[in-house]
Amino acid sequence: MPTPAPPYAQFWGSLERRMHIEWLLVTATLLALTIGFSYLASTTSLARLDHTFYDHVLSVTMQEAAHPDIAIIAIDDSSIEKIGYWPWRRQIHAQLLDKLNLAKVVGMDLVFNEVNPAYPQDDASLALAMHQNGRVVLPLLIANHDRSVQPPLPIFVEAAAATGYINIYPDTDGIIRSLQLQQTLPDQQSVPHLTLAMLNVAKQPINPNYLKPETAENLLIPYAGSPGHFTVYPYSGVLSGEIPPEKFQDKYVLVGSWGSGLGDTFPTAVSNAGIPMSGVEILANSLQASLHNRWIRPLPAWQLALLACIPVLLACFALRRLSPRQSLLCILLILPLTLASSALLMLYALLWIPVAASVAGVVLAYPVWAWRSQEGALQHIDRELKTLDQQGRLLTGYDPYSHPPRRDNSLPARVTQLHVALNQLRLAQKRRNETLRFLSHDMRAPQNSILALTELQQQPGSALPEAELLKHVNAYAKRTLDLVDGFVQLARAEGSTIASHPLDLVELIEQCCDEFWAQAKQRHIGIKFTDRPDEAWITGDASLLTRVWINLIDNALKYSPDHTDISCHLYEENGMWVALVQDQGRGIKTQQRDSLFAAFTRLDEDTPNNPSGVGLGLAFVKTVIERHRGTISVQARPDRGSSFIIQLPAQS
């Protein structure tokens, strides 16, 4: 039959199972929250954290030289000053296209979807210039409300080499971070972006992965630098011939607004100090990303959710196995590692892994686990405390002074309860050991002596005279009774409920002194009660305290030589009644004081003429005084007598 596990093993085993269940629940909850955060981050305040981190990483790490084959012809303030107020005649744009016949492709970031009634002949001139150039890409717009296409005028659509949309879709904070290379309209028609149309006209191949439906609409722009990073030529300088056409040979040319009052500027992830970027330069960054195959790609939502769970899982494993301090340090390490991993993946793998969901999950892990582990442990301890209280109340007793009632469910209150329970366990263990010792040794010794006497008496050669036999039997029987009485009194002092009644210490000490008057008189020992007040009121158990003074005076008599004095004193000090019992006996050695109040301890037991006793009297005295919220100490030196000092709270 298997041996049952000891109680402490059952306690810790049960607690370990409870903690494991709590950990599984906390981990599952945190993972579910993290997945939810990942899916909903773009619509919550967590998006701000992702955007801020993305912008910072992009500004610091993604700097690169502008592509030498990309040129911007800017309609800037100086050009408007030289050519005239905007908008210009379309004839002027036709003249510009005549200067760009050597370009690989020309992207016009200018919308021509309305007829100019003042100069209707200009449309034909511009269309002719487009046709002669043969590599002009015009923009079109996609309406936001119904996603219908708003193309240029038919004459321009026919003359242009291609068209592509130029819609810009900012994030929730108004920042331009992404671009869609192509869109699928409600009629299933695929519309390319202006930059994709330019690449097609230039017969420049593009990575097909960027054109997949799941990525084409979510590409992040790896801005090469802050606004003004690309080579920019003023429109007026190209038109006047100041900048020769050879400058644009085999180049991707973008023509668009750059002037401060034209309204074609947008905040971007690299708009330092709040400086916006013109739309045509955003197109240049997009064109460069396609030429270099360096688009930053976000992963599908389900992959992002799984990746976001990895740091949370690491934090949960650390919380399960490490101490609170080590767990906190581990979490503080996981957070920067998560940010660094995202930044490195963005820099070297061109993958954007948002961090807000992971950071939120890791940050929540420590307080949530601290709450659940503490709550689980304390609930488990509460159940054990109740069981202990039910099983051990009769054994250890209940004392309102040393066991204050629990007024709340806070951690300090429960720790106090645990401390009390541990004290009860120690006391129960100590009492068990003392009881075993009492039964196996102290109680058996006098009984064995009686049995030995009876055996000797049955042998004619060793039989004792009847008077001597009875004397020995009587002594051993008396010792047995004294042991039982002392043990019962100590058990009562430790385990019974303390009665709290007002009593006068002066009267109590006087009665105890009177009880020993005759015995002291026979040995010419004086018992004096001096230096006392008229009254000294305390609250306590009169019978137990009476036994205390009886034990102390009885010990003083036993260890005092004849013709000496025993003195009792009583005075008040700092709200406490201080009582002294002094004798002029043989005193106590310094090394004996630590064990003086231990149960079943007798000093100098082998000394000739040592007074009889069982070693329970001073243990009883100390127990009663401490249960009355008092203290007891001793001052003694060999051959100079002993002085026992008791302090008890005065009645308020």
C-alpha positions in Angstrom: 0.0 0.0 0.0 1.6 3.3 -1.0 2.6 5.7 1.7 0.5 8.9 1.7 2.4 12.1 1.0 3.1 14.3 4.0 0.8 17.3 4.5 3.4 19.9 3.3 4.0 17.9 0.1 0.2 17.7 -0.5 0.0 21.5 0.1 2.8 22.4 -2.3 1.7 19.9 -4.9 -1.8 21.3 -4.9 -0.5 24.8 -5.1 1.8 23.9 -8.0 -1.2 22.5 -9.9 -3.2 25.6 -9.1 -0.4 27.9 -10.4 0.0 25.8 -13.5 -3.7 26.2 -14.3 -3.6 29.9 -13.6 -0.6 30.2 -15.9 -2.4 28.4 -18.7 -5.4 30.7 -18.3 -3.3 33.9 -18.1 -1.2 32.8 -21.1 -4.3 31.9 -23.2 -6.0 35.2 -22.2 -2.9 37.3 -23.1 -2.5 35.5 -26.4 -6.1 36.1 -27.2 -5.8 39.8 -26.3 -2.6 40.1 -28.4 -4.3 38.5 -31.4 -7.2 40.9 -30.9 -4.8 43.9 -30.6 -3.0 42.8 -33.8 -6.2 42.6 -35.8 -7.7 45.8 -34.4 -4.5 47.9 -34.0 -5.2 50.0 -37.1 -8.5 51.1 -35.7 -7.4 51.8 -32.1 -4.9 54.1 -30.3 -2.3 51.3 -30.7 -1.9 52.5 -34.3 -0.3 55.6 -33.0 2.5 53.5 -31.4 3.0 51.5 -34.6 3.1 54.7 -36.7 5.5 56.5 -34.4 7.9 53.5 -34.3 7.7 52.9 -38.0 8.4 56.6 -38.8 11.3 56.7 -36.5 12.9 53.5 -37.9 12.3 54.6 -41.4 13.9 58.1 -40.8 17.0 56.5 -39.1 17.6 53.4 -41.2 16.2 53.7 -44.7 18.3 56.5 -46.1 19.7 55.9 -49.6 20.9 58.0 -52.5 18.3 59.2 -55.0 18.2 57.1 -58.2 20.2 58.9 -60.9 17.7 58.1 -63.6 14.8 59.8 -61.8 14.3 63.5 -62.5 11.6 65.9 -61.3 10.6 68.9 -63.3 8.9 71.1 -60.7 6.3 73.8 -61.1 7.9 75.8 -58.4 7.5 79.4 -57.2 10.4 80.7 -59.5 8.7 79.1 -62.6 5.3 80.6 -61.7 7.1 84.0 -61.3 8.7 83.7 -64.8 5.9 82.1 -66.8 2.9 83.6 -65.1 0.0 82.8 -62.8 -1.1 79.2 -62.4 -2.8 77.4 -64.1 -0.9 77.8 -67.3 -2.1 77.3 -70.9 -1.8 73.7 -72.1 0.2 75.0 -75.0 3.1 75.6 -72.5 2.9 71.9 -71.4 3.1 71.0 -75.1 6.3 73.0 -75.5 7.8 71.3 -72.4 7.1 67.9 -73.9 9.0 68.9 -77.0 12.1 69.3 -74.7 11.7 65.8 -73.3 11.9 63.6 -76.4 15.0 61.9 -75.1 13.4 60.9 -71.8 12.7 57.2 -71.2 9.2 58.0 -70.0 7.4 61.2 -68.8 4.9 61.0 -66.0 2.6 64.1 -65.9 1.3 64.7 -62.3 -1.2 67.1 -63.8 -4.9 66.4 -64.3 -6.4 67.2 -67.7 -10.0 66.0 -67.3 -11.8 69.3 -68.2 -11.9 71.5 -71.3 -10.4 74.9 -71.2 -12.9 77.1 -73.1 -10.6 80.1 -73.2 -8.0 78.2 -75.3 -9.7 75.2 -77.0 -6.9 74.9 -79.6 -4.3 74.1 -76.8 -5.8 70.7 -76.2 -4.9 69.7 -79.8 -1.4 71.0 -79.4 -0.8 69.2 -76.2 -2.3 66.0 -77.6 0.0 66.3 -80.6 3.1 66.8 -78.4 2.1 63.7 -76.4 1.7 61.6 -79.5 5.0 62.8 -80.9 6.8 62.0 -77.6 5.2 58.6 -77.5 6.1 57.9 -73.8 3.8 60.2 -71.8 1.8 58.8 -69.0 -1.2 60.8 -67.8 -2.9 60.6 -64.4 -6.5 59.6 -63.7 -8.5 59.8 -60.6 -10.6 57.2 -58.8 -13.6 58.6 -57.0 -13.8 57.8 -53.3 -17.5 57.5 -53.1 -18.2 55.0 -55.9 -14.7 54.1 -57.0 -15.5 55.1 -60.5 -12.7 56.2 -62.9 -12.3 59.9 -63.8 -10.0 59.8 -66.8 -8.4 62.7 -68.8 -10.2 64.1 -71.8 -10.6 61.5 -74.6 -8.2 63.4 -76.8 -5.4 63.0 -74.2 -6.2 59.4 -73.4 -5.8 58.6 -77.1 -2.5 60.5 -77.4 -0.9 59.3 -74.1 1.1 56.1 -74.0 -0.7 55.0 -70.8 -2.7 56.3 -67.9 -2.4 55.5 -64.2 -4.2 56.7 -61.1 -2.6 59.1 -58.6 -4.9 58.8 -55.6 -3.1 59.0 -52.3 -4.6 57.2 -49.2 -3.2 58.5 -45.9 -3.3 56.5 -42.7 -5.6 57.3 -39.8 -3.2 60.0 -38.6 -3.1 61.7 -42.0 0.4 60.5 -42.9 1.3 59.1 -46.3 3.1 55.8 -45.7 1.8 53.4 -48.3 0.9 53.2 -52.0 -1.2 50.8 -54.1 0.5 49.8 -57.3 -2.9 48.7 -58.8 -6.5 48.7 -57.8 -9.3 46.4 -58.8 -12.5 48.4 -59.5 -16.1 47.1 -58.9 -16.3 46.0 -62.5 -13.2 43.9 -61.9 -11.1 46.2 -64.1 -7.5 46.5 -62.9 -6.1 50.0 -62.8 -2.4 50.6 -62.4 -0.8 53.3 -60.5 1.0 56.1 -62.4 4.4 54.8 -61.5 3.5 51.2 -62.5 2.2 52.6 -65.8 5.5 54.5 -66.3 7.5 51.3 -65.7 5.3 49.4 -68.2 5.8 52.1 -70.9 9.6 52.0 -70.2 9.4 48.2 -70.5 11.0 48.0 -67.1 10.2 44.6 -65.4 8.9 44.7 -61.9 8.9 42.0 -59.2 5.6 40.1 -59.7 5.3 39.6 -56.0 4.5 43.3 -55.7 1.5 42.8 -58.1 -0.2 40.0 -56.1 -3.6 41.0 -54.8 -2.6 40.5 -51.2 0.4 42.8 -51.5 -0.3 45.2 -54.3 -2.6 47.2 -52.2 -0.5 47.4 -49.1 3.0 48.3 -50.1 4.8 50.7 -47.8 7.0 53.4 -49.4 10.7 53.2 -48.4 11.3 56.9 -48.6 14.9 57.5 -49.7 15.2 60.7 -47.7 13.5 63.8 -46.4 11.7 66.2 -48.7 14.0 67.6 -51.4 16.1 64.4 -51.7 15.7 63.9 -55.4 17.1 65.9 -58.3 14.7 68.8 -59.1 14.8 71.0 -62.2 12.6 74.2 -62.4 9.9 74.0 -65.1 10.9 77.4 -66.4 14.6 76.4 -66.8 13.7 73.4 -68.9 11.1 75.3 -71.0 13.6 78.1 -71.8 16.4 75.7 -72.8 18.6 76.8 -69.9 18.6 73.1 -68.9 19.4 71.2 -72.1 17.2 68.2 -73.2 20.2 65.9 -72.9 19.8 66.1 -69.1 16.8 63.9 -69.4 18.1 61.3 -71.8 16.9 57.8 -70.8 15.5 59.1 -67.5 12.2 58.7 -65.7 10.8 62.2 -65.7 8.1 63.3 -63.4 6.4 66.7 -63.9 4.4 68.1 -61.1 3.6 70.9 -58.6 6.2 72.0 -56.2 5.1 75.5 -55.4 4.2 76.5 -51.9 0.7 77.7 -52.9 -0.4 74.9 -55.2 -1.7 72.6 -52.3 -0.1 69.4 -53.6 1.9 68.6 -50.5 1.4 65.9 -47.9 2.9 64.8 -44.5 5.0 61.7 -44.8 6.9 59.3 -42.5 10.1 61.3 -43.2 8.6 64.8 -42.9 11.0 66.0 -40.3 10.2 69.2 -38.4 6.7 69.1 -40.0 7.9 69.8 -43.6 5.5 68.2 -46.0 6.5 66.4 -49.3 5.1 67.3 -52.6 3.0 64.7 -54.4 5.4 64.5 -57.3 8.3 63.6 -54.9 6.1 60.9 -53.3 5.7 59.5 -56.9 9.5 59.7 -57.3 10.1 57.6 -54.1 7.5 55.1 -55.3 9.2 54.9 -58.7 12.6 54.3 -57.0 11.2 51.6 -54.8 10.0 49.7 -57.9 13.3 50.2 -59.7 15.3 48.9 -56.7 12.8 46.2 -55.8 12.8 47.7 -52.3 9.1 48.0 -51.3 8.5 47.4 -47.6 5.9 44.6 -47.4 3.5 44.0 -44.5 2.6 40.4 -43.9 -0.9 39.0 -43.9 -3.0 39.8 -40.8 -2.9 36.2 -39.5 0.9 36.0 -39.8 1.2 39.3 -38.0 -1.0 38.0 -35.2 1.1 34.9 -34.8 4.3 36.8 -34.8 2.9 39.3 -32.2 2.3 36.3 -29.9 6.0 35.2 -29.8 7.2 38.0 -27.4 4.1 37.4 -25.2 4.8 33.7 -25.0 8.5 34.4 -24.0 7.3 36.7 -21.3 4.8 34.1 -20.0 7.4 31.4 -19.9 9.7 33.8 -18.0 7.0 34.7 -15.5 6.2 31.0 -14.9 9.8 30.0 -14.1 11.6 33.1 -12.8 11.3 35.1 -9.6 9.3 38.4 -9.8 12.5 40.4 -9.9 14.0 38.2 -12.6 10.7 38.2 -14.5 10.6 42.0 -14.5 14.1 42.2 -15.8 13.3 39.6 -18.5 10.3 41.6 -19.6 12.3 44.8 -19.7 14.7 42.9 -22.0 12.0 41.4 -24.2 10.5 44.8 -25.0 13.7 46.3 -26.6 14.4 43.0 -28.3 10.9 43.1 -29.8 11.5 46.6 -31.1 15.0 45.8 -32.4 13.7 42.7 -34.2 11.0 44.7 -36.0 13.6 47.3 -37.0 16.1 44.8 -38.3 13.4 42.9 -40.3 12.4 46.2 -41.8 16.0 47.2 -42.6 17.3 43.9 -44.0 14.2 41.9 -45.0 12.0 44.8 -46.0 9.2 43.4 -43.8 7.1 45.5 -41.6 6.0 43.8 -38.3 4.0 46.1 -36.1 5.0 46.1 -32.5 2.1 47.7 -30.7 0.2 44.4 -30.1 3.3 42.6 -28.8 4.3 45.5 -26.6 0.8 45.7 -25.2 0.7 42.0 -24.5 4.2 41.9 -22.9 3.4 45.0 -20.7 0.1 43.4 -19.6 1.8 40.1 -18.8 3.6 41.1 -15.6 0.7 42.8 -13.8 -1.9 40.2 -14.9 0.3 37.3 -13.9 1.2 39.0 -10.6 -2.5 39.5 -9.9 -3.6 36.0 -10.8 -0.6 34.2 -9.3 -1.0 36.1 -6.1 -4.7 35.7 -6.0 -4.5 32.0 -6.8 -1.8 31.5 -4.1 -3.6 33.4 -1.5 -6.9 31.7 -2.2 -5.1 28.4 -1.9 -3.5 29.5 1.3 -6.9 30.7 2.6 -8.4 27.2 2.1 -5.4 25.6 3.8 -5.7 28.1 6.7 -9.4 27.3 7.2 -8.5 23.6 7.2 -5.7 24.2 9.6 -8.0 26.3 11.8 -10.6 23.6 12.0 -8.2 20.9 12.7 -5.8 22.7 15.0 -7.9 25.1 17.0 -8.3 22.6 19.9 -4.6 21.9 19.7 -3.2 25.4 19.6 -6.0 27.4 21.1 -7.1 30.9 20.1 -5.8 34.0 21.7 -7.4 37.4 20.8 -4.2 39.1 21.7 -1.9 37.2 19.5 -4.4 36.4 16.7 -5.9 39.7 15.6 -9.1 39.4 13.6 -8.7 39.7 9.9 -10.3 42.9 8.7 -9.5 42.9 5.0 -8.4 40.7 2.1 -5.2 42.5 1.4 -1.8 40.8 1.0 -0.5 42.1 4.4 -3.6 40.7 6.2 -3.3 37.3 4.6 0.5 37.2 5.2 -0.3 37.9 8.9 -2.7 35.1 8.9 -0.2 32.8 7.3 2.4 33.9 9.9 0.0 33.0 12.7 -0.7 29.6 11.0 2.9 28.9 10.8 3.4 29.7 14.4 0.5 27.3 15.2 2.2 24.6 13.1 5.5 25.2 14.9 3.7 25.1 18.3 1.8 22.0 17.4 5.1 20.3 16.2 6.8 21.4 19.4 4.0 20.2 21.6 3.9 16.9 19.7 7.6 16.3 20.4 7.2 17.4 24.0 4.2 15.0 24.4 6.2 12.1 23.0 9.0 12.9 25.2 6.7 13.2 28.2 5.1 9.9 27.5 8.2 8.0 26.4 10.6 9.2 29.0 9.4 11.4 31.8 6.2 9.4 32.5 7.9 6.1 32.0 10.9 6.8 34.3 9.1 6.8 37.7 6.8 3.9 36.6 9.8 1.8 35.6 11.4 2.6 38.9 8.3 1.3 40.7 8.3 -1.9 38.6 12.0 -2.4 39.4 11.3 -2.0 43.1 8.5 -4.6 42.9 10.8 -7.1 41.1 13.5 -6.6 43.7 11.0 -7.1 46.4 10.0 -10.5 45.0 13.6 -11.7 45.5 14.4 -12.6 49.1 18.0 -11.5 48.9 17.2 -7.9 47.6 13.9 -7.2 49.3 13.7 -3.8 51.1 12.1 -3.2 54.4 8.4 -2.3 54.0 8.8 1.2 55.3 11.6 2.0 52.9 9.8 0.4 50.0 6.7 2.5 50.6 8.8 5.6 50.9 10.3 5.0 47.4 7.0 4.1 45.8 5.4 7.2 47.3 8.3 9.4 45.9 8.0 7.9 42.4 4.2 8.2 42.5 4.4 11.8 43.6 6.8 12.5 40.8 4.3 11.0 38.3 1.5 13.1 39.7 3.7 16.2 39.6 4.5 15.5 35.9 0.9 15.1 35.0 -0.1 18.2 36.9 2.6 20.3 35.4 1.9 19.0 31.9 -1.8 19.7 32.2 -1.2 23.2 33.6 1.2 24.0 30.7 -1.3 22.6 28.1 -4.0 24.7 29.7 -1.8 27.8 29.6 -1.0 27.2 25.9 -4.3 26.1 24.6 -7.2 27.5 26.7 -9.0 30.7 26.1 -7.7 33.5 28.3 -10.4 34.9 30.5 -10.2 38.7 30.5 -11.4 40.2 33.8 -10.1 43.2 35.8 -7.9 42.1 38.7 -5.7 43.8 41.2 -2.1 42.6 41.1 -1.4 43.9 44.6 -4.0 41.7 46.1 -3.0 38.7 43.9 0.7 38.9 44.9 -0.3 39.3 48.6 -2.4 36.2 48.6 0.4 34.2 46.9 3.0 35.4 49.5 0.6 34.5 52.4 0.2 31.0 50.9 3.9 30.3 51.6 4.2 32.1 54.9 4.2 28.9 57.1 6.6 27.0 54.8 9.0 30.0 54.8 8.7 30.4 58.5 10.0 26.9 59.1 13.2 27.7 57.3 13.5 31.2 58.7 13.1 32.8 55.2 11.3 36.1 55.1 8.8 36.8 52.2 8.5 40.6 51.8 6.2 42.5 49.5 7.5 46.1 49.5 7.7 49.0 47.1 4.1 48.6 46.0 1.2 50.9 45.1 -2.2 50.7 46.8 -3.7 49.2 43.6 -2.4 47.8 40.3 -5.3 46.9 38.0 -4.8 44.7 34.9 -7.0 42.6 32.7 -6.4 38.9 32.6 -7.1 35.4 34.0 -6.8 35.4 37.8 -6.3 31.6 38.2 -3.4 31.5 35.6 -1.7 34.6 37.0 -2.0 33.3 40.5 -0.3 30.1 39.4 2.5 32.2 37.9 3.4 33.9 41.2 3.0 30.6 43.1 5.5 29.0 40.8 8.0 31.8 41.1 7.8 32.1 44.9 7.9 28.3 45.2 11.1 28.2 43.1 12.6 31.0 45.1 11.9 29.0 48.3 13.4 25.8 46.8 16.6 27.5 45.7 17.1 29.8 48.7 19.2 28.9 51.7 17.8 29.2 55.2 17.8 32.6 57.0 17.5 34.6 53.7 14.8 36.9 52.3 12.5 36.7 49.2 11.4 40.1 48.0 8.5 41.1 45.8 8.2 44.5 44.3 5.6 46.2 42.0 5.7 49.6 40.3 4.4 51.3 37.1 6.6 52.3 34.1 5.4 53.5 30.7 1.9 52.0 31.0 3.2 48.7 32.2 3.1 47.1 35.7 6.6 45.8 36.5 6.7 43.0 39.1 9.9 41.6 40.6 10.5 38.3 42.5 14.0 38.3 44.0 15.8 35.6 46.1 19.2 35.2 47.6 19.8 31.7 46.4 22.6 30.2 44.2 21.7 32.2 41.1 21.8 31.1 37.5 24.8 30.8 35.1 24.8 33.0 32.1 24.9 30.1 29.6 21.8 28.6 31.3 19.5 31.5 30.7 18.6 30.6 27.1 17.1 27.3 28.2 15.7 28.5 31.5 12.1 28.7 30.2 12.1 25.6 28.0 9.7 22.8 29.0 11.2 19.8 30.7 14.4 21.7 31.5 16.0 21.5 34.9 19.2 23.2 35.8 22.0 21.5 37.7 20.0 18.3 38.0 23.1 16.3 39.0 24.1 18.7 41.7 23.8 17.2 45.3 20.7 18.3 47.2 19.2 19.8 44.0 15.5 20.5 44.6 13.1 18.1 43.0 11.0 19.2 40.1 9.8 18.3 36.6 11.0 21.3 34.6 7.6 22.7 33.6 7.0 25.5 36.1 9.0 28.3 34.3 7.7 27.2 30.9 4.2 27.6 32.3 5.1 31.1 33.7 6.5 32.3 30.4 3.5 31.0 28.4 0.9 32.7 30.7 2.8 36.0 30.8 3.2 36.2 27.0 -0.5 35.3 26.4 -1.3 38.3 28.6 0.8 40.5 26.2 3.5 40.7 28.8 7.2 39.8 29.0 9.4 38.0 31.5 13.2 38.2 31.9 15.7 37.1 34.5 18.7 38.8 36.1 21.0 36.5 38.0 24.6 35.7 38.8 26.0 32.5 40.4 25.8 32.7 44.2 24.2 36.1 44.1 20.6 35.2 43.8 18.1 35.6 41.0 15.5 38.3 40.0 12.6 37.5 37.8 11.1 40.6 36.1 7.5 40.5 34.8 5.9 43.3 32.8 2.1 43.3 32.2 0.0 46.0 30.5 -1.8 48.3 32.9 -5.6 48.5 32.5 -6.5 51.5 30.4 
